[in-house]
């Protein structure tokens, strides 16, 4: 889940989460990367980042509390030598829905500025569509991959998409629920994540299997939120696939979200 954080406060998931040095054209593999395709009810976005295994993100970037990760942004992953992450050029990334071209975005020297439906109106798809990502290559060799967009949430409680804010008492546990996917609709779906975050950069991500149908952020995870502040609350349903180029392992992730505005008290 890394996703709707990009579409809400900055629409720049990858850019927000990395402090990067300029691309190093002479870097040698193996490399790693991730491309995330995000669907919200009225917004779509794609983010990308490519680097070396020395900067791989594993586990919680902050404090793990049960099935919740509590952390602050920006997430700056450094190697054991304290060097800032290197972001690498994988060329132009073209996104499609079946045979339909949706848009493309290229390496900008410091990384990939996310592709957004706000600037690229053709960037739209529906839950269940088969999405494609094609790279023409740069420092990282060309690659292509496909992933199915997960189904939209149904029967979310509280209704996060209402106009107005969801009041979240930070001294109490906060629980969200949904109807789990059934049959083929659930194939490939790995997780549902409840995310609470505020503009100051404090985050709580609590993750469960979709079949659970409910997820809770315990009161103890929300101690850094300030009563009276506004923020965001989202549910994200995600699925991932790994693909290979000749010199890199790339993780494709597709997400469907139920986003909302939060008021902490």
Secondary structure, 3 states (H helix, E strand, C coil): CCCHHHHHHHCCHHHHHCCEECCCCCCCCCEEEEEEEEEECCEEEEEEEEEEHHHCCCCCCCEEECCEEEEECCCCCCCCCCCCEECCCCCCEEEEECCEEEEEECCCCCCCCCEECCCCCCCCCCCCCEEEEEECCCCCCCEEEEEECCCCCCCCECCCCCCCEEEECCCCCEEEECCCCCHHHHCCCCEEEEEEEECCCEEEEEEECHHHCEEEECHHHHCCCCCCCEEEEEEEEEEEEEEECCCEEEEEEEEEEEEEEEEEC
